[in-house]
Amino acid sequence: MEQTLRNEKTTEEVALGIRRRVFEHSIRNNGGYMSQACSAAEQLAWLYNEELNLGAPTLPMIPKPFEGVPHKDNPDYHTGAGYNGPVAPDLDRLFIAPAHYALVAYATLIETGRMAPEGLEMFNKDGSSVEMIGAEHSPGMEVHNGTLGIGLSTAAGLAYGRKLRGDTGNVWVYMSDGEVQEGQTWEAIAACAHHKIDNVKAIMDVNRQQCDGAMDSVMEVGDIGRKMEEFGAKVVWVNAHSIDEMREAVKTPHPGQPLIILANSSPFEGMPTLEERFPRLHYVRFKSEDERARFNIEIAESLGIDPIDYAH
């Protein structure tokens, strides 16, 4: 699929770069969303580097500070969607539903040439738009998806409007499997099927983890693929770390149905030392300086880089 902005890196290189950036940031800041980078790197790399039809960014490479909430008297307000390019009938749109994947999303933007590396230095700083939990003004974000489960509904509504207008661009939503614990997700699938909204596509990171631990310890969800099919979606399971499988999955015909790619992932892919923290993987903060130093050496080795100098 053609993009206005071309990236010379392979998708595999982008995925590795995402993990490296998130790891480096987490070591230097004594914590971060590392397991999300493990599970999601190939998915977001594939979306941004290959699948999404996007134009060049319309916002500065170094993100602007937070300029206030939307208001008729606030002309400076902007959403972070400009990092995904302009809005046009033939271009795709993307909603990143799990707002806590923001660090991984920012690393993806950097690796695909859509944001400057300096932007990550603004992460979670007072007055910054580079929020720890992505908001509508954060790079790559168009709406606030902090409430679990609203991403697919948002994408479905926009996709329906675009379909009625005759737009040719697709609407993608990136999801996490914790969202199937919310009824709104199932309502969105049913609505897409009923209204034949087949220009909405989703890829879901099925890592079976959430903030309180393993998903099954919070609420079992059963066979989500079968349930989604019964609600009217076209479902394809893939290995989340196989880019080839994602490439094939998106070719699946789904006339009159939303396409949902369920990406079976590991929350410690590429960083096997993280398995020591299972099932508490949502946000990794090191318990001691000794642990931090050991993780720095062991994970850096698994990523093929030198340990991070975080003393300065």
C-alpha positions in Angstrom: 0.0 0.0 0.0 1.5 3.3 -1.0 2.3 6.0 1.6 3.4 9.6 1.0 6.1 9.1 3.7 8.4 6.3 2.8 10.6 4.5 5.4 13.7 2.7 4.3 13.7 0.3 7.3 12.1 -3.1 7.0 9.1 -3.8 9.3 11.2 -6.2 11.3 13.8 -3.4 11.9 11.0 -1.1 13.0 9.7 -3.6 15.5 13.2 -4.1 17.0 13.7 -0.4 17.1 10.4 0.0 19.0 11.5 -2.5 21.7 14.9 -0.9 22.0 13.5 2.6 22.5 10.9 1.5 25.0 13.6 -0.5 26.9 16.0 2.4 26.9 13.4 4.8 28.1 12.3 2.4 30.9 15.8 1.8 32.2 16.6 5.5 32.3 13.4 6.4 34.0 13.3 3.4 36.3 10.1 2.0 34.8 7.9 1.8 31.8 5.4 -0.1 29.7 7.9 -2.7 28.6 5.6 -5.7 28.2 3.4 -3.8 25.8 6.4 -3.2 23.6 7.1 -6.9 23.7 3.6 -7.9 22.6 2.8 -5.0 20.2 6.0 -4.1 18.4 5.4 -6.2 15.2 1.7 -5.2 15.1 2.3 -1.4 15.2 5.4 -1.7 13.0 3.3 -3.5 10.4 0.5 -1.0 10.5 2.6 2.1 10.2 5.4 0.7 8.0 3.2 -1.2 5.5 -0.5 -1.4 5.9 -1.8 2.1 6.7 -2.3 4.5 3.8 -1.2 7.7 5.4 0.1 11.1 4.2 3.1 12.9 5.6 2.7 14.4 9.1 1.2 17.8 9.4 2.6 18.6 12.9 6.1 19.6 13.9 8.6 16.7 14.4 9.2 17.9 17.9 5.8 17.9 19.6 4.3 21.2 20.7 3.4 21.6 24.4 -0.1 21.1 25.6 -2.2 24.0 24.2 -5.4 23.5 26.1 -8.7 21.7 25.6 -11.0 22.0 22.6 -12.9 25.3 22.8 -14.3 27.8 20.3 -12.0 30.4 21.9 -8.9 28.3 21.7 -7.5 28.5 18.1 -4.2 26.8 19.1 -5.9 23.5 20.1 -4.8 20.5 18.0 -5.2 16.7 18.1 -2.2 14.4 17.8 -3.7 12.8 14.6 -1.5 15.2 12.6 1.4 12.7 13.1 -0.7 10.3 11.1 -1.0 12.7 8.2 -3.8 14.9 6.8 -7.5 13.9 6.8 -8.5 13.0 3.2 -11.2 10.8 1.7 -8.7 8.4 0.2 -6.4 8.1 3.3 -6.8 5.8 6.3 -7.5 6.8 9.8 -6.2 5.1 13.0 -7.5 5.0 16.5 -5.2 3.6 19.2 -7.7 2.3 21.8 -5.4 1.2 24.7 -4.2 4.6 25.9 -1.5 3.0 28.1 0.3 1.8 24.9 1.2 5.5 24.3 5.0 4.9 25.0 5.0 2.2 22.4 3.0 4.3 19.9 5.5 7.2 20.3 8.4 4.8 19.7 6.6 3.6 16.5 6.2 7.2 15.3 9.9 7.8 15.8 11.0 4.6 14.1 8.8 5.4 11.1 10.1 8.9 10.7 6.9 10.6 11.9 8.2 12.2 15.1 11.7 13.3 16.3 13.5 11.2 19.0 13.6 14.4 21.1 9.8 14.0 21.5 10.3 11.0 23.8 12.3 13.2 26.2 9.1 15.1 26.8 7.2 12.0 28.0 5.1 12.5 31.1 6.6 16.0 31.7 4.5 18.8 33.1 3.0 20.9 30.2 3.9 18.3 27.6 1.5 16.8 25.0 3.5 13.6 25.1 1.3 12.1 27.8 2.1 8.9 29.7 -1.5 7.8 29.1 -2.2 9.0 25.6 -4.8 11.8 25.2 -6.4 13.4 22.2 -3.6 15.9 21.9 -0.8 13.3 22.2 1.2 12.3 19.1 -0.6 9.8 17.0 -3.9 10.1 19.0 -7.1 11.6 17.6 -9.5 11.1 20.5 -9.1 10.2 24.2 -9.4 6.5 24.6 -8.6 6.3 28.3 -11.9 4.7 29.0 -11.4 1.0 28.2 -13.6 -0.3 25.4 -14.6 2.9 23.5 -12.0 2.6 20.6 -13.9 0.2 18.4 -17.1 2.2 18.8 -15.3 5.4 17.9 -13.8 3.8 14.8 -17.1 2.3 13.8 -19.0 5.6 13.9 -16.4 7.4 11.9 -16.2 4.5 9.4 -20.0 4.5 8.9 -19.9 8.2 8.2 -17.1 7.8 5.7 -18.9 4.9 4.0 -22.0 7.0 3.6 -19.9 9.8 2.1 -18.2 7.4 -0.3 -14.7 7.8 1.1 -12.3 5.1 0.0 -10.0 5.2 3.0 -10.3 2.6 5.8 -10.6 3.2 9.5 -8.3 1.1 11.6 -8.4 0.6 15.4 -5.6 -0.9 17.4 -7.0 -2.7 20.5 -6.0 -4.7 23.5 -7.8 -7.9 24.6 -8.8 -6.4 27.9 -11.4 -4.4 26.0 -13.5 -7.6 25.5 -14.4 -7.3 29.1 -16.5 -4.2 28.2 -20.0 -4.5 26.7 -19.4 -1.5 24.4 -16.9 -3.5 22.4 -19.6 -6.2 21.6 -22.2 -3.5 20.8 -19.8 -2.0 18.3 -19.2 -5.3 16.5 -22.9 -6.0 16.3 -23.5 -2.4 15.0 -20.8 -2.9 12.3 -22.4 -6.1 11.2 -25.9 -4.7 11.2 -25.0 -1.6 9.2 -22.5 -3.5 7.0 -19.6 -1.2 8.1 -16.9 -3.2 6.3 -14.4 -0.3 6.0 -13.5 -0.7 9.7 -10.7 -3.0 10.5 -9.1 -3.9 13.8 -6.1 -5.7 15.1 -6.2 -6.8 18.8 -3.2 -7.5 20.9 -4.1 -10.7 22.6 -1.5 -10.8 25.4 -3.9 -11.9 28.1 -2.6 -9.3 30.5 -4.0 -6.2 32.1 -3.3 -3.8 34.9 -4.4 -6.2 37.7 -2.5 -9.2 36.3 -3.5 -12.0 34.0 -6.9 -11.4 32.4 -8.4 -14.7 33.5 -7.7 -13.7 37.1 -9.9 -10.6 36.7 -12.6 -12.0 34.5 -12.6 -14.9 32.1 -13.7 -14.1 28.6 -13.8 -17.5 26.9 -13.4 -18.0 23.2 -13.4 -14.4 22.0 -12.9 -15.4 18.3 -16.0 -17.5 18.3 -18.0 -14.8 20.1 -16.9 -12.1 17.7 -18.0 -14.2 14.8 -21.4 -14.8 16.4 -21.7 -11.0 16.8 -21.0 -10.6 13.1 -17.3 -10.0 12.6 -14.9 -11.7 10.2 -12.2 -13.0 12.5 -8.6 -14.1 11.7 -6.2 -15.4 14.3 -2.4 -14.7 13.7 0.8 -15.0 15.5 1.4 -11.4 16.6 5.1 -11.7 16.0 4.8 -13.0 12.4 4.5 -10.1 10.0 3.9 -12.5 7.2 0.7 -13.8 8.9 -0.6 -10.2 9.4 0.1 -9.5 5.7 -2.0 -12.5 4.7 -4.8 -11.9 7.3 -5.6 -8.4 6.0 -6.3 -9.9 2.6 -9.2 -11.9 4.0 -12.5 -11.0 2.2 -15.1 -9.5 4.6 -17.9 -7.9 2.6 -20.5 -6.4 4.9 -18.5 -7.3 8.0 -15.8 -5.7 10.1 -12.5 -7.4 10.0 -10.9 -8.2 13.3 -7.4 -9.7 13.4 -6.7 -11.4 16.7 -2.9 -11.3 17.3 -1.8 -13.9 19.8 1.2 -12.3 21.5 3.8 -12.8 24.3 4.2 -10.0 26.9 7.9 -10.8 27.1 8.8 -11.4 23.4 12.3 -10.1 22.9 12.8 -9.4 26.6 12.6 -12.9 28.2 13.8 -11.6 31.6 10.5 -9.9 32.0 8.9 -13.3 32.6 10.2 -13.1 36.1 7.6 -10.4 36.8 4.7 -12.6 35.5 1.8 -12.0 36.1 2.4 -8.4 37.2 3.6 -7.0 33.8 1.4 -4.0 33.2 4.0 -1.4 34.3 7.4 -2.5 35.2 9.2 -0.5 37.9 12.4 -1.9 39.2 12.3 -3.0 42.8 16.0 -2.2 43.5 19.1 -0.8 41.9 20.5 -4.2 41.7 17.5 -5.5 39.8 17.5 -2.5 37.5 21.2 -3.1 36.7 20.6 -6.9 36.1 17.6 -6.2 33.8 19.7 -3.6 32.0 22.4 -6.2 31.1 20.2 -9.2 30.4 17.5 -7.4 28.3 20.0 -5.3 26.4 21.8 -8.6 25.5 18.5 -10.1 24.3 17.9 -7.0 22.1 21.4 -7.0 20.7 22.5 -3.6 22.1 24.9 -2.4 24.8 23.5 -1.8 28.3 22.0 1.7 28.7 24.1 4.3 30.6 21.5 5.7 32.9 23.8 7.3 35.4 23.9 10.6 33.6 
